[in-house]
């Protein structure tokens, strides 16, 4: 649950989504559903994830599936963090 809140906070800050992010659940779609999540925003979000959680993400670890939903992004962060 803590990871979900942190990821939602990063989405809010990086994508400047404001209060819209408050309604996001793990099932909320991301890539293709949020206009603000373009290729540059993905790079910015990756950087923010690395800084927030203290890990490094290599290019071969990233796919569209990672950013398919809030839940898939949380699962990725948990796996990288060893949670």
N, C-alpha and C positions, 0 to 999 in steps of 0.2 A: 504494500500500500504506500509506503514511503517513496519508493521509486516512482510509482504512478504520479504522485503529487509533484515530485521534482521534475519529471519529464513534462508534465503539464505546465509547470512554471517556465521551463525552458521554451516550450512551444509558444507560450504567451509572450515571452520577452523577445525571442528571436524573430518570430513571425508577426509580432505586434498585433496579436489577436484580441487583446482586451478581454472583456468579460465573456466572450464567446467560448473561451477555453474552459470555463467553469462547468459547462454542460457536457464536456467530453467524458466518455467512458472508455474502457479498454476496447470496446467494439467500434468506436468512432473511426471512420475511415480518414486517412490522411492524404497520401499521394493520389492526385487526380481529383480529390474532393475539396481541397483547400487551395484556392487560387494563389495564396501567398507562398505556398510550398513549391517554389520553382527550383531550378537547378542551383542557383546561387544560394537560395535559402537552405537547401540541403547541405551544402558545404558549410554554411554558417552554423547550422544546427549540429553538424558533426563536430566542428570545433568547440562549440559550447558544451556538448556531451563530454568531450575529452577533458576539458577544463573542469567541469563540474564533478565528474566522477573519477578523474585521475588515471585514465587509461588512454591508450593509443589505438586508433582504429585504422587498419590498413585498407587499401583500396579493394582488395579481394574479399573483404568481409562485408562489404556493402552491396546490397541488391535492392530492387524495388520492393521485395518482400519485407525487408527491414522496416520500410516506411509505409507499409500497406495500411496499418492501423495504429492507434495509440498502444494497443496491447502488444503488437509485434515489436514496436519500438521499446516498450518496457521490458519485454522478454529478452531482447538483444542486450539492453543495458544490464539487466540482471545476470545474463550469461557472461558478459565481459567483466562484470564486477565480482563474479564468483558467488553471487547471492543465491 
